[in-house]
């Protein structure tokens, strides 16, 4: 028998001894004795209140920043037609011109 099997048997014996139904009164007595000293989780409302102390000022600041940014004067967005028709030397003439471009301008014609 190797060392691993021996440890498994020791663990199995200890678990059977601890979980034996004859010891349930002892177990219940231990749990009841420690229940008063157990840490208590904070109530749900206490947790929300702790978040609100930081969250409400943050929400007010975000709302004020949003209102400030929306109140700034903005230039109207240009539409596609104005952008293409008003182009100077860009590719706008390729798109708006009804005639195809000159192939000789590409430089690879004989």
Buried (B, 14 or more C-beta within 10 A) or exposed (E): EEEEEEEEEEEEEEEEEEEEEEEEEEEEEEEEEEEEEEEEEEEEEEEEEEEEEEEEEEEEEEEEEEEEEEEEEEEEEEEEEEEBEEBEEEEBBEEEEEEEEEEEEEEEEE
